[in-house]
Amino acid sequence: MKPTSLDAEKLSTLIEINALINSSYSDVNALLIYILESAMRLVKCESSSILLVNKADNILHFEVALGPKGAEAKSIPVKTKGSIAGWVYEHCQSLIINDVALDERFSSTVQDKTGYVTKNMIAVPMRIRNVCVGVIELLNKADSQDFTKQDLDIIEQFSVQASIAYSNADTYRQARNEINVLQNTITQGSDFHSFIAKSPTMLDLLSVVEQVAKTNSSVLVLGESGVGKELFAEQIHLKSERAKKPFVRVNCAALSPLLLESELFGHVKGAFTDAVSNRKGRFEAADGGTIFLDEIGELPLDLQVKLLRVIQSRAFEKVGSSHTISVDVRIVAATNRDIEKMVQEGTFRSDLYYRLNVLPITVPPLRQRKEDIEPLANFFRNRFSAETKKNFVGFSQDAIDLLYSYYWPGNIRELENTVERACVLGKPPYIHAADLRLNSKVSGDEPRSTEIAVVQDDGDRTLKTMITKFKKSYVIKILEETNWNQTEAGKILGIQRTYVSRLMNELGIR
């Protein structure tokens, strides 16, 4: 059957949502709003909402409510007994109801309090690991039409995305809470990232970070993929006077230009097709703190102009608005690209480069800080020994020799993946060179091999599992060949650079 324009639009929207899910752990509300906005556009209805259950009182509360009277509805609790949303939650089943007034499960509480009349609706459960945590509702199909099975199929797919977003954000919140607890229990002045560094180069760099953190100037962090640029960016924030304020991350390569502009600066209702409500951007969310613009070299030229203005005046307008918003934000940017070459080629504005490059920090590749290889490897060994419940006590001498001679094109990220693989596949008490599964010829400045690692048979030999393992192995190899440059890897793989980023998240490649 030939795909319809709706099919193509739905697929495109789902891809954009997936990209946001992978980059918006700390801003789940904005992501849920985007999901609902997209659902309303595709299904063509007046209102929508996401209700989440409070386990303490077993009451559903509006997390997001869009459309007429949405703001009023948000303050109204919905009982799980005697309501359509409650029925969907308790039975974990979807419903299409095209005459709500005739349905005995309908509760008029929200309708009576807001004055907004519900004529028909779709309600679908949000599931996390087969447990219902909430309900998505779409109300009043446009032009007095009935909701259809096709509408339900669309909303059920969007429900999966919303559930993933909520689950990711919940995990992120728990992790941040655990980090905060740990930080509150350690001694004053040490609640920062602990860097494993013995090499003079790194020790000097950490000293520079201490000085840079004390200022409010823009910082440009340079270095190959996998060297830990984001860690340095966050360290600058944590060591600064802004440490108690937000640290907001944006991956400039993960989103399309239109979506990225909205993500950075926000939008007002009606700014474009999907904009059915106002939305705060990342710069506004970072007010008082630090915004980290990762992969700044991927920023389109038109957005470079807008970013330049923000750096110069700390002011901007939301997409679709003429109202100027002022913010107090420190900008830290990072790239693995040759930014000076991009300036010469005209693909990166020179004035923006000079504004960002006030305090440049270049993080050296792992091969230039060999003193740190063994301490880092032991750090990862301890971590993955605990995760795999295997008692690895160290590396054999042949493994240590290989660790030092290897070129490490993927830097610390590749070292981490290598040690994790060795802990999963190796046998205690020692990790041997064979367990590392590295190409011993890749040393010095020799080119990387294109040989693909053997897919390990761990008992699950289904075609889907083996294909996933092969895909992960192959993608890692291509990334290693290209020094973990996702743009170059995308060219070899024949896919867009943004899809490489999503693929890495999907396959668990760090």
C-alpha positions as CSV (number, residue, x, y, z in Angstrom):
1,M,0.0,0.0,0.0
2,K,1.4,3.4,-1.0
3,P,2.3,5.5,2.1
4,T,0.1,8.6,2.6
5,S,1.3,12.1,3.4
6,L,0.0,11.6,6.9
7,D,2.2,8.5,7.2
8,A,5.2,10.5,6.2
9,E,4.4,13.4,8.5
10,K,3.8,11.0,11.4
11,L,7.1,9.3,10.8
12,S,8.9,12.6,10.6
13,T,7.3,13.8,13.8
14,L,8.2,10.6,15.6
15,I,11.8,10.9,14.5
16,E,11.9,14.5,15.8
17,I,10.4,13.4,19.1
18,N,13.0,10.6,19.4
19,A,15.7,13.2,18.9
20,L,14.2,15.3,21.7
21,I,13.9,12.3,24.0
22,N,17.6,11.7,23.7
23,S,18.5,15.3,24.6
24,S,15.8,16.6,27.0
25,Y,16.1,14.5,30.2
26,S,15.8,17.6,32.4
27,D,13.0,19.4,30.5
28,V,10.3,16.7,30.3
29,N,7.4,19.1,30.5
30,A,8.5,20.9,27.3
31,L,8.9,17.5,25.6
32,L,5.4,16.3,26.7
33,I,3.9,19.5,25.4
34,Y,5.6,19.0,22.1
35,I,4.3,15.4,21.9
36,L,0.7,16.7,22.6
37,E,1.0,19.5,20.1
38,S,2.1,17.1,17.5
39,A,-0.7,14.7,18.3
40,M,-3.3,17.4,18.1
41,R,-2.0,18.5,14.7
42,L,-2.0,15.1,13.2
43,V,-5.4,14.0,14.7
44,K,-7.0,17.5,14.4
45,C,-8.7,18.1,17.7
46,E,-9.3,21.0,20.1
47,S,-7.7,19.9,23.3
48,S,-5.4,17.4,24.8
49,S,-3.9,16.5,28.2
50,I,-1.5,14.1,30.0
51,L,-2.6,12.9,33.4
52,L,-0.2,11.2,35.7
53,V,-1.1,9.2,38.8
54,N,0.0,10.1,42.3
55,K,0.6,6.7,44.0
56,A,0.2,8.2,47.4
57,D,-3.5,9.1,46.9
58,N,-4.2,7.1,43.7
59,I,-5.5,10.4,42.1
60,L,-4.8,11.5,38.5
61,H,-3.3,15.0,38.1
62,F,-3.0,17.0,35.0
63,E,0.7,17.2,34.1
64,V,0.0,19.0,30.8
65,A,-3.3,20.4,29.5
66,L,-3.5,22.2,26.1
67,G,-6.4,23.9,24.4
68,P,-9.3,26.0,25.7
69,K,-9.5,26.0,29.5
70,G,-6.3,23.9,29.7
71,A,-4.8,26.2,32.4
72,E,-7.9,25.9,34.5
73,A,-8.1,22.1,34.2
74,K,-4.5,21.7,35.5
75,S,-5.6,22.4,39.1
76,I,-8.4,19.8,39.1
77,P,-7.7,16.3,40.4
78,V,-9.3,13.4,38.7
79,K,-10.4,10.3,40.6
80,T,-9.4,6.9,39.3
81,K,-12.9,5.7,40.2
82,G,-15.9,7.1,38.3
83,S,-14.0,8.7,35.4
84,I,-13.0,7.7,31.9
85,A,-9.4,8.6,32.5
86,G,-9.5,6.5,35.7
87,W,-11.0,3.5,33.8
88,V,-8.3,3.7,31.2
89,Y,-5.7,3.9,34.0
90,E,-7.1,1.0,36.0
91,H,-7.7,-1.3,33.0
92,C,-4.6,-0.1,31.0
93,Q,-6.7,-0.1,27.9
94,S,-7.4,2.5,25.2
95,L,-10.9,4.0,24.5
96,I,-12.6,5.8,21.6
97,I,-15.8,7.5,22.8
98,N,-17.6,9.5,20.2
99,D,-20.6,10.5,22.4
100,V,-19.2,11.1,25.9
101,A,-22.5,12.2,27.4
102,L,-23.9,8.7,26.9
103,D,-21.0,6.9,28.5
104,E,-21.7,5.9,32.1
105,R,-18.0,6.3,33.0
106,F,-17.9,10.0,32.2
107,S,-17.4,12.3,35.1
108,S,-18.5,16.0,34.5
109,T,-16.3,17.4,37.3
110,V,-13.7,19.0,35.0
111,Q,-16.4,20.1,32.6
112,D,-18.5,21.7,35.3
113,K,-15.5,23.6,36.8
114,T,-14.1,24.9,33.5
115,G,-17.2,25.3,31.4
116,Y,-15.5,23.4,28.6
117,V,-17.8,20.8,27.1
118,T,-16.4,17.4,26.1
119,K,-18.3,15.9,23.1
120,N,-16.0,13.0,22.1
121,M,-12.5,11.8,23.1
122,I,-9.7,9.3,22.8
123,A,-8.0,8.1,25.9
124,V,-4.9,5.9,25.9
125,P,-2.7,4.6,28.8
126,M,0.9,5.5,29.3
127,R,2.9,2.4,30.2
128,I,6.4,2.0,31.7
129,R,7.5,-1.6,31.8
130,N,3.9,-2.8,31.4
131,V,2.7,-0.7,34.3
132,C,0.3,2.1,33.7
133,V,1.5,5.5,35.1
134,G,-0.9,7.9,33.4
135,V,-3.3,8.6,30.6
136,I,-3.2,10.7,27.4
137,E,-6.6,12.3,26.4
138,L,-7.5,14.0,23.2
139,L,-10.8,15.9,23.2
140,N,-13.3,17.1,20.6
141,K,-12.4,16.2,17.0
142,A,-12.3,19.2,14.7
143,D,-15.4,20.0,12.6
144,S,-17.6,17.8,14.8
145,Q,-16.2,14.7,13.3
146,D,-15.8,11.3,15.0
147,F,-12.5,10.0,16.2
148,T,-11.3,7.0,14.1
149,K,-9.2,3.9,14.6
150,Q,-6.4,5.6,12.6
151,D,-6.5,8.4,15.2
152,L,-6.2,5.9,18.0
153,D,-3.3,4.2,16.3
154,I,-1.5,7.5,16.1
155,I,-2.1,8.4,19.7
156,E,-1.0,5.0,20.9
157,Q,2.3,5.5,19.2
158,F,2.7,8.9,20.7
159,S,1.8,7.4,24.1
160,V,4.9,5.2,23.8
161,Q,7.1,8.2,23.1
162,A,5.5,10.1,26.1
163,S,6.1,7.1,28.4
164,I,9.8,6.9,27.3
165,A,10.2,10.6,27.9
166,Y,8.6,10.4,31.3
167,S,10.6,7.3,32.3
168,N,13.9,8.9,31.2
169,A,13.1,12.1,33.1
170,D,12.2,10.2,36.2
171,T,15.4,8.2,36.0
172,Y,17.3,11.5,35.5
173,R,15.6,13.1,38.5
174,Q,16.5,10.1,40.7
175,A,20.1,10.2,39.5
176,R,20.3,13.9,40.1
177,N,18.8,13.5,43.6
178,E,21.4,10.8,44.4
179,I,24.2,13.0,43.2
180,N,22.9,15.9,45.3
181,V,22.7,13.6,48.4
182,L,26.3,12.5,47.8
183,Q,27.5,16.1,47.2
184,N,25.9,17.2,50.5
185,T,27.7,14.5,52.4
186,I,31.2,15.2,51.1
187,T,33.5,17.8,52.4
188,Q,33.2,21.5,51.5
189,G,35.1,22.3,48.3
190,S,35.2,18.8,46.9
191,D,31.7,18.6,45.5
192,F,32.9,18.7,41.9
193,H,33.9,16.2,39.3
194,S,36.9,14.1,40.3
195,F,39.2,13.9,37.3
196,I,41.6,11.0,37.0
197,A,44.7,12.7,35.9
198,K,48.4,12.0,36.4
199,S,49.8,13.5,33.2
200,P,51.4,17.0,33.4
201,T,49.2,18.1,30.4
202,M,46.0,17.3,32.2
203,L,47.1,18.7,35.6
204,D,47.9,22.0,33.8
205,L,44.5,22.0,32.1
206,L,42.7,21.4,35.4
207,S,44.5,24.4,36.8
208,V,43.3,26.5,33.8
209,V,39.8,25.3,34.4
210,E,40.0,26.6,38.0
211,Q,40.9,30.1,36.7
212,V,38.4,30.1,33.9
213,A,35.5,29.1,36.2
214,K,35.9,32.3,38.2
215,T,34.9,34.5,35.3
216,N,31.7,35.0,33.3
217,S,33.4,35.0,29.9
218,S,32.3,32.6,27.1
219,V,34.4,29.4,26.9
220,L,35.1,27.3,23.8
221,V,36.0,23.7,24.6
222,L,37.9,22.0,21.8
223,G,39.0,18.4,21.4
224,E,38.3,15.2,19.6
225,S,35.2,13.1,20.2
226,G,35.3,11.1,23.4
227,V,37.8,13.3,25.3
228,G,35.3,14.5,27.9
229,K,34.4,18.0,26.7
230,E,31.0,18.0,28.4
231,L,32.7,17.0,31.7
232,F,35.0,20.0,31.5
233,A,32.0,22.3,30.6
234,E,30.1,21.1,33.7
235,Q,33.2,21.4,35.9
236,I,33.5,25.1,34.8
237,H,29.9,25.6,35.9
238,L,30.3,23.7,39.2
239,K,33.4,25.7,40.1
240,S,31.8,29.0,39.3
241,E,29.5,31.3,41.3
242,R,26.6,30.0,39.2
243,A,27.0,26.4,40.5
244,K,23.6,26.5,42.3
245,K,21.8,27.7,39.2
246,P,20.8,25.6,36.1
247,F,23.3,23.9,33.9
248,V,21.4,23.3,30.6
249,R,22.8,21.1,27.8
250,V,21.9,21.4,24.1
251,N,23.2,19.1,21.4
252,C,23.2,21.4,18.3
253,A,23.6,18.4,16.0
254,A,20.7,16.3,17.3
255,L,17.8,18.5,16.0
256,S,16.7,20.0,12.7
257,P,17.3,23.7,12.2
258,L,13.6,24.7,12.9
259,L,13.3,22.5,15.9
260,L,16.7,23.7,17.2
261,E,15.7,27.4,17.0
262,S,12.5,26.6,19.0
263,E,14.6,24.5,21.4
264,L,17.1,27.3,22.0
265,F,14.8,30.4,22.1
266,G,11.3,29.0,22.7
267,H,8.2,29.8,20.7
268,V,4.8,31.5,21.1
269,K,1.4,29.9,20.2
270,G,0.8,30.1,16.4
271,A,4.5,30.6,15.5
272,F,4.3,27.6,13.2
273,T,2.1,24.6,12.6
274,D,2.9,22.6,15.7
275,A,3.0,25.6,18.1
276,V,-0.4,25.3,19.8
277,S,0.9,26.8,23.1
278,N,3.8,29.0,24.3
279,R,7.0,27.3,25.1
280,K,10.1,28.3,27.1
281,G,13.5,27.8,25.3
282,R,16.8,26.5,26.7
283,F,18.3,30.0,27.1
284,E,15.4,31.1,29.2
285,A,15.6,27.9,31.3
286,A,19.3,28.6,31.9
287,D,18.8,32.1,33.2
288,G,21.2,32.7,36.0
289,G,23.2,29.6,35.2
290,T,25.2,28.2,32.3
291,I,24.1,26.9,28.9
292,F,26.3,24.2,27.3
293,L,26.1,24.2,23.5
294,D,27.6,20.9,22.4
295,E,28.6,20.3,18.8
296,I,28.5,24.1,18.1
297,G,30.2,23.5,14.8
298,E,26.9,21.9,13.5
299,L,24.9,25.1,14.1
300,P,23.4,26.5,10.8
301,L,24.5,29.9,9.7
302,D,21.1,31.6,10.3
303,L,21.1,30.4,13.9
304,Q,24.8,31.5,14.3
305,V,23.5,35.1,13.7
306,K,20.9,34.8,16.4
307,L,23.4,33.2,18.8
308,L,25.9,36.1,18.2
309,R,23.2,38.6,19.2
310,V,22.5,36.6,22.5
311,I,26.2,36.6,23.3
312,Q,26.5,40.4,22.6
313,S,23.3,41.6,24.3
314,R,22.1,38.6,26.4
315,A,18.7,39.2,24.7
316,F,16.5,37.3,22.1
317,E,13.0,36.9,20.9
318,K,11.0,33.7,20.9
319,V,10.1,32.2,17.5
320,G,7.0,34.1,16.3
321,S,7.3,36.9,18.9
322,S,8.6,40.5,18.8
323,H,8.9,40.7,22.6
324,T,12.6,40.8,23.7
325,I,13.6,38.5,26.6
326,S,16.8,39.3,28.6
327,V,18.7,36.6,30.3
328,D,21.8,36.3,32.5
329,V,23.5,33.2,31.0
330,R,27.1,32.1,30.7
331,I,27.8,30.3,27.4
332,V,30.1,27.3,27.2
333,A,30.4,25.8,23.7
334,A,32.2,22.7,22.5
335,T,33.1,21.1,19.2
336,N,35.3,18.4,17.8
337,R,35.6,20.1,14.4
338,D,38.4,22.4,13.1
339,I,36.6,25.6,13.9
340,E,39.3,27.8,12.5
341,K,39.2,26.0,9.2
342,M,35.4,26.4,9.1
343,V,35.8,30.1,9.6
344,Q,38.2,30.2,6.6
345,E,35.7,28.2,4.5
346,G,32.8,30.5,5.5
347,T,30.8,27.8,7.2
348,F,31.2,29.3,10.6
349,R,31.0,33.1,11.3
350,S,34.2,34.7,12.3
351,D,32.5,37.2,14.6
352,L,30.8,34.4,16.5
353,Y,34.0,32.4,16.7
354,Y,35.8,35.4,18.3
355,R,33.0,35.9,20.7
356,L,33.0,32.3,21.8
357,N,36.8,31.9,21.8
358,V,37.4,34.3,24.7
359,L,38.7,31.5,26.9
360,P,39.6,28.5,24.7
361,I,40.3,25.2,26.4
362,T,41.7,22.3,24.3
363,V,41.3,18.9,25.8
364,P,44.1,16.6,24.7
365,P,43.4,13.2,23.1
366,L,44.1,10.1,25.2
367,R,47.2,9.2,23.1
368,Q,48.8,12.4,24.2
369,R,48.3,11.7,27.9
370,K,49.5,8.1,28.2
371,E,50.1,8.5,32.0
372,D,46.4,8.6,32.4
373,I,45.5,5.4,30.4
374,E,46.2,2.8,33.1
375,P,44.5,4.8,36.0
376,L,41.5,5.3,33.8
377,A,41.4,1.7,32.7
378,N,41.5,0.6,36.3
379,F,38.7,3.0,37.2
380,F,36.5,1.5,34.5
381,R,37.5,-2.0,35.5
382,N,36.3,-1.4,39.1
383,R,33.0,0.0,37.8
384,F,32.3,-2.8,35.3
385,S,33.5,-5.5,37.6
386,A,30.8,-4.5,40.0
387,E,28.2,-4.2,37.3
388,T,29.0,-7.6,35.8
389,K,29.5,-9.1,39.3
390,K,32.9,-10.5,38.2
391,N,35.9,-10.1,40.5
392,F,38.5,-8.7,38.1
393,V,41.6,-7.7,40.1
394,G,43.7,-6.2,37.4
395,F,45.1,-6.3,33.8
396,S,47.7,-8.8,32.6
397,Q,51.0,-7.4,31.4
398,D,50.0,-8.1,27.7
399,A,46.8,-6.2,28.2
400,I,48.6,-3.2,29.8
401,D,51.1,-3.2,26.9
402,L,48.2,-3.2,24.4
403,L,46.5,-0.4,26.3
404,Y,49.6,1.8,26.0
405,S,50.4,1.0,22.4
406,Y,46.9,1.4,21.0
407,Y,46.1,4.7,19.2
408,W,42.7,5.3,20.9
409,P,40.9,7.2,18.1
410,G,37.7,7.2,20.2
411,N,39.6,8.5,23.3
412,I,38.2,7.9,26.8
413,R,34.8,6.9,25.4
414,E,36.5,4.1,23.5
415,L,38.6,3.1,26.5
416,E,35.4,2.9,28.6
417,N,33.6,0.7,26.0
418,T,36.7,-1.5,25.6
419,V,37.0,-2.2,29.3
420,E,33.2,-2.8,29.6
421,R,33.4,-5.3,26.8
422,A,36.4,-7.0,28.4
423,C,34.5,-7.3,31.7
424,V,31.4,-8.7,30.0
425,L,33.3,-11.3,27.9
426,G,36.4,-12.0,29.9
427,K,37.0,-14.4,32.8
428,P,38.5,-13.3,36.2
429,P,40.8,-12.7,37.8
430,Y,42.7,-10.8,35.1
431,I,41.7,-9.0,31.9
432,H,44.0,-10.2,29.1
433,A,44.9,-8.5,25.8
434,A,42.5,-10.9,23.9
435,D,39.6,-9.7,26.1
436,L,40.2,-6.2,25.0
437,R,39.5,-7.1,21.3
438,L,41.6,-4.3,20.0
439,N,43.5,-4.3,16.8
440,S,47.1,-4.3,17.9
441,K,48.2,-2.8,14.6
442,V,46.4,0.4,15.5
443,S,49.3,2.2,17.2
444,G,51.3,5.3,16.8
445,D,50.0,7.2,13.8
446,E,49.0,4.2,11.7
447,P,45.5,4.3,10.1
448,R,42.7,2.5,11.8
449,S,41.6,-0.9,10.6
450,T,38.2,-1.5,9.0
451,E,38.0,-5.0,10.4
452,I,34.7,-5.7,12.1
453,A,34.7,-7.3,15.6
454,V,33.2,-10.8,15.8
455,V,29.6,-10.7,17.1
456,Q,29.6,-12.6,20.4
457,D,27.1,-15.5,20.9
458,D,25.9,-15.2,24.5
459,G,23.0,-17.6,24.1
460,D,20.4,-15.3,22.5
461,R,20.8,-16.2,18.8
462,T,17.6,-14.7,17.5
463,L,18.0,-12.8,14.2
464,K,16.9,-9.5,15.8
465,T,19.4,-9.8,18.6
466,M,22.3,-10.8,16.4
467,I,21.6,-8.0,13.9
468,T,21.5,-5.4,16.7
469,K,24.9,-6.7,18.0
470,F,26.4,-6.6,14.6
471,K,25.0,-3.1,14.0
472,K,26.5,-1.8,17.3
473,S,29.9,-3.5,16.5
474,Y,30.0,-2.0,13.0
475,V,28.9,1.5,14.0
476,I,31.6,1.5,16.8
477,K,34.2,0.5,14.2
478,I,33.2,3.3,11.8
479,L,33.3,5.8,14.7
480,E,36.7,4.6,15.6
481,E,37.9,5.0,12.0
482,T,36.7,8.6,12.0
483,N,38.1,9.6,15.4
484,W,34.5,9.5,16.6
485,N,33.5,12.3,14.2
486,Q,29.8,11.7,13.7
487,T,29.6,13.8,10.6
488,E,32.4,11.7,8.9
489,A,30.9,8.5,10.2
490,G,27.5,9.5,8.8
491,K,29.1,9.9,5.3
492,I,30.6,6.4,5.5
493,L,27.4,4.8,6.8
494,G,25.3,6.7,4.3
495,I,23.1,8.3,6.9
496,Q,22.5,11.8,8.2
497,R,24.7,13.1,11.0
498,T,21.6,13.6,13.3
499,Y,20.7,9.9,12.8
500,V,24.2,8.8,13.9
501,S,23.6,10.6,17.2
502,R,20.3,8.9,17.6
503,L,21.7,5.5,16.6
504,M,24.5,5.8,19.2
505,N,21.9,6.4,21.9
506,E,19.7,3.6,20.6
507,L,22.6,1.1,20.6
508,G,24.0,2.3,23.9
509,I,27.2,3.6,22.4
510,R,28.8,6.2,24.8
